[in-house]
């Protein structure tokens, strides 16, 4: 006996983790980590309804997208959405840390360029601040 259509099974943990990675990678690629976190937090209570809506659309959408039913099962469980939010938050923290490091590097580079421009030692800085010009100052007593 042959089945006319395949009944998909709910996703396992490995597939769930693959979906989380795929979504997180795509969101990070577009630079939308924080807006995605806000959106998912706001709509987390509706995730089951979203999953059911995706199940409703699956017969049509599965023609174009092979993994559509997997995403429907993914959104059926609120815990999966929470795991996705946690993944996006960790990526946002890493991005923020990279931005802080880059800012510190730029600041250090700027300070080094400023020190190189000033051309010198602390004694030179002190002379500049006093307003004296050491080349024109006559250190010989008057005759």
TAURJO-V206852 format. One record per backbone hydrogen bond with DSSP energy under -1.0 kcal/mol. NH is the residue of the N-H (numbers start at 1). CO is the residue of the C=O. Records with the same first field share a line. If there is no record, write none. Layout:
NH->CO / CO
This chain:
16->12
17->13
18->14
19->15
20->16
21->17
22->18
23->19
24->20
25->21
26->22
27->23
28->24
29->25
30->26
31->28
32->27
36->32
37->33
38->34
39->35
40->36
41->37
42->38
43->39
46->43
47->44
50->46
51->47
52->48
53->49
54->50
55->51
56->52
57->53
58->54
61->57
62->58
63->60
64->61
65->61
71->67
72->68
73->69
74->70
75->71
81->77
82->78
83->79
84->80
85->81
86->82
87->83
88->84
89->85
90->86
91->87
92->88
93->89
94->90
95->91
96->92
97->93
98->94
99->95
100->96
101->97
102->98
103->99
104->100
105->101
106->102
107->103
108->104
109->105
110->106
111->107
112->108
113->109
114->110
115->111
116->112
117->113
118->114
125->121
126->122
127->123
128->124
129->125
130->126
131->127
137->133
